[in-house]
Amino acid sequence: MNFHVLTLFPEMIDQSLSHSMIARAQKNKLVNLNCINIRDFAGNKHNHVDDTPYGGGAGMVMQAQPIYDAFQTIKASLFEGTRVVYMTPQGRVFNQKIADELSKEQDLVIVCGHYEGVDERIIDEIVTDEISIGDFVLTGGELGAMIVIDAVSRLIPGVLGKEESFQDESFSNSLLEYPQYTKPANFMDRVVPEVLLSGHHANISKWRHEQSLIRTYNKRPDLLSGSDISAKDKKFIEDYKNNIKK
Ligand SMILES: C[S@@+](CC[C@H](N)C(=O)[O-])C[C@H]1O[C@@H](n2cnc3c(N)ncnc32)[C@H](O)[C@@H]1O
């Protein structure tokens, strides 16, 4: 998958994605990161890419032309219908479902704003999706772009090693993941649940699934409402709730 990031700070993205699994994915050519510096398309001797907002007000707005020109350098290499994401607090709030959806794309263009944001006309002209990483305002889109690239990349087949898996991971089935333990079996008198030491795969699997249900109910009950959990799981949660009340 090719990520094309239009940004004023390409080194920020390059550096932070040059570690661990995403670095390995790039080395193995499963992920290709192409950062394009919008400032290279300033087109003026002072390299300005922003200006004051029409109508007045504080701050500066990124001009449409440099972003458009930066985009033109990659456009010919993109498939018709390639998604162009603008990172913005006004967008759809990013989650695992969106990550999964984007991981099916071959190319993804990500536009990072700065200052007061970008001229609205560049959104109208090239952007297909607006994505937010949460209801707060950052100084720039780069951190959001990195989050999107990281979450999407690890879903691309082959990026996670055999030893890592996202099958039971939090959000993969509307549930949070069960608790995890590793050696030693006893840490400061806190012992690993016996079932995990039993070697009985069916019991371990059942215990983990029930723990996922309990965790999700306790930590993120919002994930359960509207989720497609089975009647059996719903009954398990009802029984659990009734037991707590007793
Ligand atoms: C200071 S923000 C601009 C906020 C804009 N004036 C507004 O109120 O909607 C500068 C840039 O940071 C990025 N940004 C800020 N918060 C973000 C968020 N929650 N999710 C994704 N990108 C964000 C966007 O690219 C935005 O153009």
The ligand as a Tripos MOL2 file, in Angstrom:
@<TRIPOS>MOLECULE
LIG
   27    29     1     0     0
SMALL
NO_CHARGES

@<TRIPOS>ATOM
      1 C1         -5.1620   24.1760   14.5510 C.3       1 LIG1
      2 S1         -5.8020   22.9710   13.4630 S.3       1 LIG1
      3 C2         -7.0410   23.8640   12.6220 C.3       1 LIG1
      4 C3         -8.3770   23.7530   13.2560 C.3       1 LIG1
      5 C4         -9.4540   24.5200   12.5090 C.3       1 LIG1
      6 N1         -9.2150   25.9360   12.6070 N.3       1 LIG1
      7 C5        -10.8050   24.1770   13.0970 C.2       1 LIG1
      8 O1        -11.2020   24.8190   14.0670 O.co2     1 LIG1
      9 O2        -11.4660   23.2390   12.6190 O.co2     1 LIG1
     10 C6         -4.5360   22.7720   12.2770 C.3       1 LIG1
     11 C7         -4.5350   21.4540   11.5490 C.3       1 LIG1
     12 O3         -4.3170   20.4170   12.4730 O.3       1 LIG1
     13 C8         -4.9580   19.2460   12.0380 C.3       1 LIG1
     14 N2         -5.8200   18.7640   13.1380 N.ar      1 LIG1
     15 C9         -6.1110   19.4190   14.2670 C.ar      1 LIG1
     16 N3         -6.8810   18.6950   15.0650 N.ar      1 LIG1
     17 C10        -7.0980   17.5240   14.4540 C.ar      1 LIG1
     18 C11        -7.8390   16.3550   14.7720 C.ar      1 LIG1
     19 N4         -8.5250   16.2500   15.8980 N.pl3     1 LIG1
     20 N5         -7.8380   15.3420   13.9050 N.ar      1 LIG1
     21 C12        -7.1460   15.4180   12.7420 C.ar      1 LIG1
     22 N6         -6.4350   16.5080   12.3710 N.ar      1 LIG1
     23 C13        -6.4050   17.5540   13.2140 C.ar      1 LIG1
     24 C14        -5.7110   19.5970   10.7630 C.3       1 LIG1
     25 O4         -4.9920   19.1490    9.6360 O.3       1 LIG1
     26 C15        -5.8050   21.1020   10.8050 C.3       1 LIG1
     27 O5         -5.8290   21.6710    9.5250 O.3       1 LIG1
@<TRIPOS>BOND
     1     1     2 1
     2     2     3 1
     3     2    10 1
     4     3     4 1
     5     4     5 1
     6     5     6 1
     7     5     7 1
     8     7     8 2
     9     7     9 1
    10    10    11 1
    11    11    12 1
    12    11    26 1
    13    12    13 1
    14    13    14 1
    15    13    24 1
    16    14    15 ar
    17    14    23 ar
    18    15    16 ar
    19    16    17 ar
    20    17    18 ar
    21    17    23 ar
    22    18    19 1
    23    18    20 ar
    24    20    21 ar
    25    21    22 ar
    26    22    23 ar
    27    24    25 1
    28    24    26 1
    29    26    27 1
@<TRIPOS>SUBSTRUCTURE
     1 LIG1         1 GROUP 0 **** ****
